[in-house]
Amino acid sequence: LDPKLSLKKLSDMIETNQTYLSNVVNRYFGCHLKELVNTYRVEYAKELLRSGKCPPEELPQRCGFLSRSAFYAAFKKVTGVSPKRYMKYEMRAQHSESINYV
């Protein structure tokens, strides 16, 4: 969730070099580190949205994004929809599940 996480910072943290770390991420995850980190950040944002414990305007900074626009771009890239539309789908799904239990 560190908004300033970089390849250099992460490679220093795990005591390896940047090239090796970059190659490992590319090989095992099929993407660049930034894409991988943003995917995890978006998954966390989805959890926060489903729980209702975080106001939507606080999501970008709570999930490690430096700007709202970067958050929205990453969210849409990962989920295919905006955070607002995602919440509408989730609310419908939860509503449908509650009806099915009755």
Rosetta constraint file for C-alpha pairs under 8 A:
AtomPair CA 1 CA 41 HARMONIC 6.79 0.50
AtomPair CA 1 CA 62 HARMONIC 7.43 0.50
AtomPair CA 1 CA 63 HARMONIC 5.57 0.50
AtomPair CA 1 CA 64 HARMONIC 4.23 0.50
AtomPair CA 1 CA 65 HARMONIC 7.87 0.50
AtomPair CA 2 CA 64 HARMONIC 5.32 0.50
AtomPair CA 3 CA 61 HARMONIC 7.95 0.50
AtomPair CA 3 CA 64 HARMONIC 4.38 0.50
AtomPair CA 3 CA 65 HARMONIC 5.36 0.50
AtomPair CA 3 CA 66 HARMONIC 5.90 0.50
AtomPair CA 5 CA 9 HARMONIC 6.08 0.50
AtomPair CA 5 CA 10 HARMONIC 6.70 0.50
AtomPair CA 6 CA 10 HARMONIC 6.05 0.50
AtomPair CA 6 CA 34 HARMONIC 7.75 0.50
AtomPair CA 7 CA 11 HARMONIC 5.96 0.50
AtomPair CA 7 CA 18 HARMONIC 6.11 0.50
AtomPair CA 7 CA 21 HARMONIC 7.64 0.50
AtomPair CA 7 CA 22 HARMONIC 7.36 0.50
AtomPair CA 7 CA 33 HARMONIC 6.92 0.50
AtomPair CA 8 CA 12 HARMONIC 6.13 0.50
AtomPair CA 8 CA 17 HARMONIC 7.88 0.50
AtomPair CA 8 CA 18 HARMONIC 5.90 0.50
AtomPair CA 9 CA 13 HARMONIC 6.22 0.50
AtomPair CA 10 CA 14 HARMONIC 6.31 0.50
AtomPair CA 11 CA 15 HARMONIC 5.76 0.50
AtomPair CA 11 CA 16 HARMONIC 5.09 0.50
AtomPair CA 11 CA 17 HARMONIC 5.57 0.50
AtomPair CA 11 CA 18 HARMONIC 5.51 0.50
AtomPair CA 11 CA 21 HARMONIC 6.44 0.50
AtomPair CA 12 CA 16 HARMONIC 6.31 0.50
AtomPair CA 12 CA 17 HARMONIC 7.30 0.50
AtomPair CA 16 CA 20 HARMONIC 7.01 0.50
AtomPair CA 16 CA 21 HARMONIC 6.92 0.50
AtomPair CA 17 CA 21 HARMONIC 6.37 0.50
AtomPair CA 18 CA 22 HARMONIC 5.95 0.50
AtomPair CA 19 CA 23 HARMONIC 6.12 0.50
AtomPair CA 20 CA 24 HARMONIC 6.19 0.50
AtomPair CA 21 CA 25 HARMONIC 6.20 0.50
AtomPair CA 22 CA 26 HARMONIC 6.09 0.50
AtomPair CA 22 CA 32 HARMONIC 7.08 0.50
AtomPair CA 22 CA 33 HARMONIC 6.84 0.50
AtomPair CA 23 CA 27 HARMONIC 5.94 0.50
AtomPair CA 24 CA 28 HARMONIC 5.96 0.50
AtomPair CA 24 CA 29 HARMONIC 7.96 0.50
AtomPair CA 25 CA 29 HARMONIC 5.42 0.50
AtomPair CA 25 CA 30 HARMONIC 6.92 0.50
AtomPair CA 25 CA 31 HARMONIC 6.69 0.50
AtomPair CA 25 CA 32 HARMONIC 6.48 0.50
AtomPair CA 25 CA 33 HARMONIC 6.25 0.50
AtomPair CA 26 CA 30 HARMONIC 4.70 0.50
AtomPair CA 26 CA 31 HARMONIC 4.96 0.50
AtomPair CA 26 CA 32 HARMONIC 5.75 0.50
AtomPair CA 26 CA 33 HARMONIC 7.66 0.50
AtomPair CA 27 CA 31 HARMONIC 7.85 0.50
AtomPair CA 29 CA 36 HARMONIC 7.43 0.50
AtomPair CA 31 CA 35 HARMONIC 6.22 0.50
AtomPair CA 31 CA 36 HARMONIC 6.57 0.50
AtomPair CA 32 CA 36 HARMONIC 6.38 0.50
AtomPair CA 33 CA 37 HARMONIC 6.07 0.50
AtomPair CA 34 CA 38 HARMONIC 6.03 0.50
AtomPair CA 35 CA 39 HARMONIC 6.11 0.50
AtomPair CA 36 CA 40 HARMONIC 6.53 0.50
AtomPair CA 37 CA 41 HARMONIC 6.19 0.50
AtomPair CA 38 CA 42 HARMONIC 6.02 0.50
AtomPair CA 38 CA 74 HARMONIC 6.37 0.50
AtomPair CA 39 CA 43 HARMONIC 6.21 0.50
AtomPair CA 39 CA 74 HARMONIC 7.54 0.50
AtomPair CA 39 CA 78 HARMONIC 6.35 0.50
AtomPair CA 40 CA 44 HARMONIC 6.26 0.50
AtomPair CA 41 CA 45 HARMONIC 6.21 0.50
AtomPair CA 41 CA 63 HARMONIC 5.39 0.50
AtomPair CA 41 CA 64 HARMONIC 6.74 0.50
AtomPair CA 42 CA 46 HARMONIC 6.14 0.50
AtomPair CA 42 CA 63 HARMONIC 7.31 0.50
AtomPair CA 42 CA 71 HARMONIC 8.00 0.50
AtomPair CA 42 CA 74 HARMONIC 7.12 0.50
AtomPair CA 42 CA 75 HARMONIC 5.67 0.50
AtomPair CA 42 CA 78 HARMONIC 7.18 0.50
AtomPair CA 43 CA 47 HARMONIC 6.41 0.50
AtomPair CA 44 CA 48 HARMONIC 6.32 0.50
AtomPair CA 44 CA 63 HARMONIC 6.70 0.50
AtomPair CA 45 CA 49 HARMONIC 6.09 0.50
AtomPair CA 45 CA 59 HARMONIC 6.44 0.50
AtomPair CA 45 CA 63 HARMONIC 6.13 0.50
AtomPair CA 46 CA 50 HARMONIC 6.12 0.50
AtomPair CA 47 CA 51 HARMONIC 6.12 0.50
AtomPair CA 48 CA 52 HARMONIC 6.16 0.50
AtomPair CA 48 CA 53 HARMONIC 6.06 0.50
AtomPair CA 48 CA 54 HARMONIC 5.87 0.50
AtomPair CA 48 CA 59 HARMONIC 7.87 0.50
AtomPair CA 49 CA 53 HARMONIC 7.21 0.50
AtomPair CA 49 CA 54 HARMONIC 6.71 0.50
AtomPair CA 49 CA 56 HARMONIC 7.41 0.50
AtomPair CA 49 CA 87 HARMONIC 6.82 0.50
AtomPair CA 50 CA 87 HARMONIC 7.37 0.50
AtomPair CA 50 CA 90 HARMONIC 7.10 0.50
AtomPair CA 54 CA 58 HARMONIC 6.61 0.50
AtomPair CA 54 CA 59 HARMONIC 6.74 0.50
AtomPair CA 55 CA 59 HARMONIC 6.82 0.50
AtomPair CA 58 CA 62 HARMONIC 6.14 0.50
AtomPair CA 59 CA 63 HARMONIC 5.92 0.50
AtomPair CA 60 CA 64 HARMONIC 6.41 0.50
AtomPair CA 60 CA 65 HARMONIC 5.05 0.50
AtomPair CA 60 CA 66 HARMONIC 7.08 0.50
AtomPair CA 60 CA 67 HARMONIC 6.52 0.50
AtomPair CA 60 CA 68 HARMONIC 5.58 0.50
AtomPair CA 60 CA 71 HARMONIC 5.52 0.50
AtomPair CA 61 CA 65 HARMONIC 5.29 0.50
AtomPair CA 61 CA 66 HARMONIC 6.37 0.50
AtomPair CA 61 CA 67 HARMONIC 7.42 0.50
AtomPair CA 65 CA 70 HARMONIC 6.58 0.50
AtomPair CA 65 CA 71 HARMONIC 5.79 0.50
AtomPair CA 66 CA 70 HARMONIC 7.17 0.50
AtomPair CA 66 CA 71 HARMONIC 7.93 0.50
AtomPair CA 67 CA 71 HARMONIC 6.38 0.50
AtomPair CA 68 CA 72 HARMONIC 6.19 0.50
AtomPair CA 69 CA 73 HARMONIC 6.10 0.50
AtomPair CA 70 CA 74 HARMONIC 6.11 0.50
AtomPair CA 71 CA 75 HARMONIC 5.95 0.50
AtomPair CA 72 CA 76 HARMONIC 6.05 0.50
AtomPair CA 72 CA 82 HARMONIC 6.59 0.50
AtomPair CA 72 CA 83 HARMONIC 7.19 0.50
AtomPair CA 73 CA 77 HARMONIC 6.12 0.50
AtomPair CA 74 CA 78 HARMONIC 6.17 0.50
AtomPair CA 75 CA 79 HARMONIC 5.94 0.50
AtomPair CA 75 CA 80 HARMONIC 7.51 0.50
AtomPair CA 75 CA 81 HARMONIC 7.24 0.50
AtomPair CA 75 CA 82 HARMONIC 6.51 0.50
AtomPair CA 75 CA 83 HARMONIC 6.77 0.50
AtomPair CA 76 CA 80 HARMONIC 4.67 0.50
AtomPair CA 76 CA 81 HARMONIC 4.76 0.50
AtomPair CA 76 CA 82 HARMONIC 5.24 0.50
AtomPair CA 76 CA 83 HARMONIC 7.53 0.50
AtomPair CA 77 CA 81 HARMONIC 7.75 0.50
AtomPair CA 79 CA 86 HARMONIC 7.95 0.50
AtomPair CA 81 CA 85 HARMONIC 6.04 0.50
AtomPair CA 81 CA 86 HARMONIC 6.09 0.50
AtomPair CA 82 CA 86 HARMONIC 6.08 0.50
AtomPair CA 83 CA 87 HARMONIC 6.23 0.50
AtomPair CA 84 CA 88 HARMONIC 6.48 0.50
AtomPair CA 85 CA 89 HARMONIC 6.33 0.50
AtomPair CA 86 CA 90 HARMONIC 6.17 0.50
AtomPair CA 87 CA 91 HARMONIC 6.01 0.50
AtomPair CA 88 CA 92 HARMONIC 6.23 0.50
AtomPair CA 89 CA 93 HARMONIC 6.12 0.50
AtomPair CA 90 CA 94 HARMONIC 6.07 0.50
AtomPair CA 91 CA 95 HARMONIC 6.00 0.50
AtomPair CA 92 CA 96 HARMONIC 6.05 0.50
AtomPair CA 93 CA 97 HARMONIC 6.16 0.50
AtomPair CA 94 CA 98 HARMONIC 6.20 0.50
AtomPair CA 95 CA 99 HARMONIC 6.29 0.50
AtomPair CA 96 CA 100 HARMONIC 6.23 0.50
AtomPair CA 97 CA 101 HARMONIC 6.39 0.50
AtomPair CA 98 CA 102 HARMONIC 6.71 0.50
